[in-house]
Amino acid sequence: QVQLVESGGGLVQAGESLRLSCAASGSIFSINTMGWYRQPPGKQRELVAAMTSGGSSNYADSAKGRFTISRVSAKNTVHLQMNSLKPEDTAVYYCNLQSGAANYWGQGTQVTVSS
């Protein structure tokens, strides 16, 4: 069993920054990808950013230039630095880990950006 524990969400004003962190623990044999998804109110869950075990990253268009994903492989930890936050970034942010055919999710952390 794999557990993902997220931290760092909160309430900020537009233009401010937040840093999300996710630590994975449990029976992890190999990690293909770790990343972040979000689910805005009334909308579907969407990719924000992800990073492969080889260090390649991809971002949603809305995140490019403002968000940066980083990963500490030795600690099975992934971070998401979010700068210049906008009200439309308001969502529940979920950590995701893909290992082989398995897909794991954290419990989610709320990010609210006020205008």
N, C-alpha and C positions, 0 to 999 in steps of 0.2 A: 504494500500500500504506500502511496505517495501523498504527502501533505504539502500544500502550498500556503504559506502565511504571508499575507500582504500587510503593508503599513504605509503611512505617509499621506493618506487622503485628508481632506479637510475643506474648509470654506475660505476662499480667498477672493480678492477683488480682481477685476479685469486688469491685465498687465503684470500681475504678480506671478510667482513661480511656486511649483511644488515638486517634490521628489518622491516618487513611489518606489518602494522596495518589495521584493518577493524572495522569500527563502524557501527552498525545497528540501524536504527531508523524507526519509523512509527508504523503501527498497528501490533505489534508482540504479539501474545497471548502465544505462547510457541515455544521453539526452540528445535528441535531434535538434530541437528548437525550444527556446524559451521566449516568451513575449507577453504583450499586453493587449487586451481587447477592452472595449467599453460598450456600455449599453445606455444610451441616452433615454430619458423618460419617454415611454410610448414607442420606442423604436427597437430595431433588432440589434443584436450584438455585432460589433464590427471590429476589425483589426485596427490597432493603433500602430504597433511596431513589434517586430520580432527579430531575433538573432539566432543564427544557426550555431552549431557546435564549432564550426569552422570560422566563425566570426563575421559571417556575412549578415547584413541587416537589411530589412525593408520597412518602409514606413507608409502609412496612409498619406494621401496627398494633403490632408488637413493637418498632419503632424510634421510634415517636412519643413525644415528650417526653424522649428520651434521646440520640437521634442528630440531627445537623444536617449537611445537605449544603450545600456552597457551591462556587461555580464562578468561576474567573477566565477569562473568555472570551478575553481578549487572549492568554492563555498556553495556551489549550486544556487547562486543568487543572481537576480537580475534587477536592474534599476531602470526607472524611467524619469529622466529629468524633463520637466515640462516648464517652459518659459513662455512669457507673453500670453498667458492664458486668456481665453475668451469665454464669454457666457455660453457659447455653443459647445464648449468642452465639458460642460456639466454632464456627468454620467456616473454610473457605477463602473469602476475599472477592475477588470479581472486579470489575474496572472494566469498564464497558460504554459503548460509543459507538455511537449510531445516526445514520447519515448517509444520507438518502434511503432506499433499500431495503436498504442495507448495514448489517450489524450486526457490530461488532468487539468482541473480548474481550482483556483482559489475561491474563497468565499466572497470576494469583492470588497472594494473600498470606495466610499463615496467621495467624489470630487465635485464641489459646487463652486462655480465662479459667478460672482455677482457683478452687475454692471455699474 
